[in-house]
Amino acid sequence: MKSTQAHERRFSSLLREANGQTNRHEPSHDRNQRLLKNSTVGLDIIIPARNEELRLGTTLEILFRSATALRVECNIIVVDDASTDKTAEVASCYGTVLMRNSKRLGICGAFKRGIEKCRNEHVMLCPADVRDFAFLQDAISLLGEYDIISPSKRHPMSYVTGFSSKRWLLSNAYHRAISLLFNVKTSDTHYAKIFRRDMLRRVLPYCQLNGAMGETELIVQMIRFHAKIIDIPVCIVHDERSSKMDLQTVLEAAMDIPRLWLRIAIDNIRE
């Protein structure tokens, strides 16, 4: 297991490599800001993280490299969702904006809280275990045209490895149910998503779910408000051994789907 000191040394090395600098005494956060000061695109990236000490550092390293190459000015917000490990320490070593929840809010609950610290026109919800950010290049080119940009594991040009047969079965069943009940025109309502912030703020008052189903609710509600959405290809390298999908998560989603459908049906009647 990498220590937080090792994470900080590795991050400093990455920034020196990207910027051609060798000043080891400059704080990593200041170096990060200087590295990106001439960027042309601004993007808020919110990473909900619960007990992600082992995975978060690698995600941030890859993210900074990709953002630097694409000249993206990232405002990275890590929301520590009541972790019991050193997630917060790892996030701090990388110069991110750190928010800490005293009690667990869930993925979407943490994302909603992170929006408080956003400052750019577009916001990305990012898992803590992403290993390839190549999709950012396609996403950036589409920012002005769409309200939701959805890297999709089901896009015909996507590459996905590490998913077990059981996970694919559950994922496809979930997607099929969401498509039929809510007429969602995207092939993936989970994983990383980029939203136009003004549209996101418009629908947040209608969103009540904070767990994994909350990600789907955001998209369903935005589509109700006529959001434009596009799927783009993505490379996903999944480690089933560290998967956080369990029976409780599946059961919660199974109960939340009909609740969301009923609530939206009532809202449509009222409108």
C-alpha positions as CSV (number, residue, x, y, z in Angstrom):
1,M,0.0,0.0,0.0
2,K,1.4,3.4,-0.9
3,S,1.7,5.9,1.9
4,T,0.4,9.4,1.5
5,Q,4.0,10.6,1.4
6,A,4.7,8.4,-1.5
7,H,1.6,9.7,-3.3
8,E,2.8,13.3,-2.8
9,R,6.3,12.5,-4.1
10,R,4.8,10.7,-7.1
11,F,2.5,13.6,-7.8
12,S,5.3,16.2,-7.6
13,S,7.3,14.1,-10.1
14,L,4.4,14.0,-12.5
15,L,4.0,17.7,-12.5
16,R,7.7,18.3,-13.0
17,E,7.7,15.9,-15.9
18,A,4.7,17.6,-17.5
19,N,6.0,21.1,-17.0
20,G,9.7,20.6,-17.5
21,Q,10.4,21.9,-14.0
22,T,12.7,20.5,-11.3
23,N,12.0,22.8,-8.3
24,R,11.4,20.2,-5.6
25,H,10.7,22.8,-3.0
26,E,7.6,24.3,-4.6
27,P,4.3,23.0,-3.0
28,S,2.5,20.5,-5.1
29,H,-0.8,22.5,-5.1
30,D,1.0,25.7,-6.2
31,R,2.8,23.8,-9.0
32,N,-0.5,22.3,-10.1
33,Q,-2.1,25.7,-10.4
34,R,0.9,27.2,-12.3
35,L,0.9,24.2,-14.6
36,L,-2.7,24.7,-15.7
37,K,-2.8,28.6,-15.7
38,N,-2.7,28.8,-19.5
39,S,-5.4,26.2,-20.1
40,T,-8.2,27.0,-22.5
41,V,-11.0,24.9,-21.0
42,G,-12.3,24.9,-17.5
43,L,-13.9,21.8,-16.0
44,D,-15.1,21.0,-12.4
45,I,-14.5,17.4,-11.6
46,I,-16.3,16.0,-8.5
47,I,-15.0,12.6,-7.2
48,P,-17.2,11.1,-4.5
49,A,-14.9,8.8,-2.5
50,R,-15.6,6.4,0.4
51,N,-12.7,4.3,1.6
52,E,-10.7,4.9,-1.7
53,E,-7.3,5.2,-0.2
54,L,-5.9,2.5,-2.4
55,R,-7.4,3.7,-5.7
56,L,-7.8,7.4,-5.5
57,G,-4.1,8.4,-5.9
58,T,-3.8,6.5,-9.2
59,T,-7.0,8.0,-10.6
60,L,-5.7,11.5,-9.7
61,E,-2.3,10.9,-11.3
62,I,-3.9,9.7,-14.6
63,L,-6.4,12.6,-14.5
64,F,-3.7,15.3,-14.1
65,R,-1.7,13.8,-17.0
66,S,-4.7,13.7,-19.3
67,A,-5.9,17.2,-18.3
68,T,-2.4,18.7,-18.8
69,A,-2.1,17.1,-22.3
70,L,-5.5,18.5,-23.3
71,R,-5.0,21.9,-21.7
72,V,-7.9,21.5,-19.4
73,E,-8.0,23.6,-16.2
74,C,-9.4,21.2,-13.7
75,N,-11.0,22.2,-10.4
76,I,-10.9,18.8,-8.8
77,I,-13.2,18.3,-5.8
78,V,-12.9,15.2,-3.7
79,V,-15.9,14.6,-1.4
80,D,-14.8,12.2,1.3
81,D,-18.0,10.4,2.1
82,A,-17.4,9.5,5.8
83,S,-14.4,7.3,5.0
84,T,-12.7,5.3,7.7
85,D,-9.3,5.1,5.9
86,K,-6.8,7.7,4.6
87,T,-8.9,8.8,1.6
88,A,-8.8,12.4,2.8
89,E,-5.0,12.4,3.3
90,V,-4.5,11.1,-0.2
91,A,-6.8,13.7,-1.7
92,S,-5.0,16.5,0.2
93,C,-1.6,15.4,-1.1
94,Y,-2.8,16.0,-4.6
95,G,-3.9,19.6,-4.1
96,T,-7.6,18.9,-4.6
97,V,-10.4,20.8,-3.0
98,L,-11.4,18.4,-0.2
99,M,-14.8,18.2,1.4
100,R,-15.5,15.8,4.2
101,N,-18.9,14.3,5.1
102,S,-19.5,13.5,8.8
103,K,-22.0,10.9,7.7
104,R,-22.4,8.8,4.6
105,L,-24.5,10.5,1.9
106,G,-23.9,8.1,-1.0
107,I,-22.4,8.7,-4.4
108,C,-25.0,11.2,-5.7
109,G,-25.4,12.8,-2.3
110,A,-21.7,13.5,-2.2
111,F,-21.8,14.7,-5.8
112,K,-24.6,17.2,-5.0
113,R,-22.5,18.5,-2.1
114,G,-19.5,19.0,-4.3
115,I,-21.5,21.2,-6.6
116,E,-21.2,23.9,-3.9
117,K,-17.5,24.3,-4.8
118,C,-18.0,24.4,-8.6
119,R,-16.9,27.4,-10.6
120,N,-17.0,26.4,-14.3
121,E,-19.8,26.0,-16.8
122,H,-19.4,22.2,-16.9
123,V,-19.2,19.6,-14.2
124,M,-18.0,16.0,-14.3
125,L,-19.1,13.3,-11.9
126,C,-16.1,11.0,-11.8
127,P,-15.7,7.6,-10.0
128,A,-12.6,7.2,-7.8
129,D,-11.3,4.2,-9.8
130,V,-11.0,5.5,-13.4
131,R,-7.9,4.3,-15.2
132,D,-8.3,5.9,-18.6
133,F,-9.4,9.5,-19.3
134,A,-8.9,9.4,-23.1
135,F,-12.7,10.1,-23.4
136,L,-12.0,13.7,-22.2
137,Q,-10.7,14.6,-25.7
138,D,-14.1,13.7,-27.3
139,A,-16.0,15.2,-24.4
140,I,-14.2,18.6,-24.6
141,S,-15.0,18.9,-28.3
142,L,-18.7,18.5,-27.6
143,L,-19.1,20.7,-24.5
144,G,-20.9,23.5,-26.4
145,E,-23.4,21.3,-28.1
146,Y,-24.8,19.0,-25.4
147,D,-26.1,19.2,-21.8
148,I,-25.0,15.7,-20.9
149,I,-21.9,13.9,-22.3
150,S,-22.0,10.2,-21.4
151,P,-19.0,8.0,-21.7
152,S,-20.7,4.7,-22.2
153,K,-19.6,1.1,-21.7
154,R,-22.1,0.1,-24.3
155,H,-20.9,2.4,-27.0
156,P,-19.9,0.2,-30.0
157,M,-16.4,1.7,-29.9
158,S,-15.9,1.2,-26.2
159,Y,-13.4,-1.2,-24.7
160,V,-14.4,-2.8,-21.3
161,T,-12.4,-5.4,-19.5
162,G,-12.7,-7.0,-16.1
163,F,-16.5,-7.2,-15.9
164,S,-17.7,-10.6,-14.7
165,S,-20.7,-12.3,-16.4
166,K,-22.8,-11.6,-13.3
167,R,-21.9,-7.9,-13.4
168,W,-22.8,-7.6,-17.1
169,L,-26.1,-9.4,-16.5
170,L,-27.1,-7.1,-13.6
171,S,-25.9,-4.0,-15.5
172,N,-27.8,-4.9,-18.7
173,A,-31.0,-5.8,-16.8
174,Y,-30.8,-2.5,-14.9
175,H,-30.2,-0.5,-18.2
176,R,-33.1,-2.3,-19.9
177,A,-35.5,-1.4,-17.1
178,I,-34.4,2.2,-17.0
179,S,-34.7,2.5,-20.8
180,L,-38.3,1.0,-20.8
181,L,-39.6,2.9,-17.8
182,F,-38.1,6.3,-18.5
183,N,-37.4,6.4,-22.2
184,V,-33.8,7.4,-21.5
185,K,-31.9,7.9,-24.8
186,T,-28.5,6.9,-23.5
187,S,-26.8,3.5,-23.3
188,D,-25.3,4.1,-19.9
189,T,-26.6,6.0,-16.9
190,H,-23.6,5.2,-14.7
191,Y,-19.8,5.8,-14.8
192,A,-18.4,9.3,-15.5
193,K,-20.7,11.9,-16.8
194,I,-20.2,15.6,-17.8
195,F,-23.1,18.0,-17.2
196,R,-23.8,21.6,-18.1
197,R,-24.0,23.2,-14.7
198,D,-26.9,25.6,-15.2
199,M,-29.1,22.6,-16.4
200,L,-27.9,20.6,-13.5
201,R,-28.8,23.2,-11.0
202,R,-32.2,23.5,-12.6
203,V,-33.1,19.8,-11.9
204,L,-31.4,19.3,-8.5
205,P,-34.6,20.4,-6.6
206,Y,-36.4,17.5,-8.2
207,C,-33.7,14.9,-7.3
208,Q,-34.2,13.0,-4.1
209,L,-32.1,9.9,-4.4
210,N,-28.5,9.9,-3.1
211,G,-27.2,6.4,-3.7
212,A,-26.2,4.7,-6.9
213,M,-29.7,5.2,-8.4
214,G,-29.2,8.9,-7.8
215,E,-26.9,9.1,-10.9
216,T,-29.7,7.7,-13.0
217,E,-32.2,10.2,-11.5
218,L,-30.1,13.1,-12.5
219,I,-30.1,12.0,-16.1
220,V,-33.8,11.1,-16.1
221,Q,-34.7,14.5,-14.7
222,M,-32.5,16.4,-17.1
223,I,-34.0,14.6,-20.0
224,R,-37.5,15.7,-18.7
225,F,-36.2,19.2,-19.0
226,H,-35.2,18.5,-22.7
227,A,-31.5,18.1,-22.1
228,K,-29.4,17.1,-25.1
229,I,-27.4,14.0,-24.5
230,I,-24.7,12.1,-26.4
231,D,-22.8,8.8,-25.8
232,I,-19.1,8.7,-26.4
233,P,-16.7,5.7,-26.3
234,V,-14.7,4.9,-23.2
235,C,-12.0,2.5,-22.1
236,I,-12.9,0.8,-18.7
237,V,-10.5,-1.4,-16.9
238,H,-12.4,-2.9,-14.0
239,D,-11.0,-4.8,-11.1
240,E,-13.8,-7.1,-9.9
241,R,-11.9,-7.8,-6.6
242,S,-12.4,-4.2,-5.5
243,S,-15.9,-3.8,-6.7
244,K,-18.3,-2.1,-4.3
245,M,-21.5,-3.6,-5.9
246,D,-23.1,-5.9,-3.4
247,L,-26.5,-7.3,-2.6
248,Q,-27.6,-4.3,-0.7
249,T,-26.8,-2.0,-3.6
250,V,-28.8,-4.2,-6.0
251,L,-31.8,-4.3,-3.6
252,E,-31.8,-0.6,-3.1
253,A,-31.8,0.0,-6.8
254,A,-34.6,-2.5,-7.3
255,M,-36.7,-0.5,-4.7
256,D,-35.7,2.9,-6.0
257,I,-36.7,2.3,-9.6
258,P,-40.5,2.0,-9.0
259,R,-40.3,4.9,-6.5
260,L,-38.7,7.1,-9.1
261,W,-41.2,6.1,-11.8
262,L,-44.1,6.9,-9.5
263,R,-42.8,10.2,-8.4
264,I,-42.1,11.3,-12.0
265,A,-45.5,10.1,-13.1
266,I,-47.1,12.3,-10.4
267,D,-45.0,15.3,-11.3
268,N,-46.0,14.9,-15.0
269,I,-49.7,14.9,-14.0
270,R,-49.3,18.0,-11.8
271,E,-47.5,19.8,-14.7
